[in-house]
Amino acid sequence: VLAKITSIEMKDSSNFSIVVKILQVEEDPAYPSIATVGSTYNLMPQFILDEKKMLADDPRNLKLKSLVSKKTGDTVRVSITKTMNGWFIQEIIH
């Protein structure tokens, strides 16, 4: 999705959430989107953990952490998913 950041709640670089308004949805026929244009979602990063349940040294995690440097009004292109625990950012798409 392409989304505009409306707020960021940050405790530290690995404990944060962003509230976004969806501007555009890109669907894959194999994975239809349930996110809708114009809707607002609270998104949390879906970090990759290592076998000790610590943040893995992974390029995807570094990109997810870079979201804390964004500002209200910035746009981001991200892959998101919904679970029973809420909405998560799987990865940043450039």
Residue, then its C-alpha position, 0 to 999 in steps of 0.5 A: v500500500l501507499a500510505k500517508i503517516t498521520s502520527i508516530e508513537m515511539k518508545d525506541s527504534s524497535n518499539f513503535s507504531i505509526v498511524v497511516k491513511i491509505l492512499q493507494v492499494e496494490e493488489d496481487p490476485a493471489y493475495p487480495s487486500i483487505a486494506t481500503v483506500g481512505s481508511t486509517y490503520n495503526l501499524m506496528p513493525q513485524f520484526i524478524l527475530d532470531e532463535k533467542k527471540m532477539l531482533a535478528d541482524d537482518p536488512r528487513n529489520l533495518k528498513l523497518k527501524s528506519l520508519v522512526s525517522k519519518k515525519t507526519g505527512d510523509t508517504v511510505r510504500v509498505s506491505i502490511t498484514k492483519t493478524m489477531n493482534g492488529w495490523f503489521i508492516q511486513e516490509i518497506i517497498h522502495 
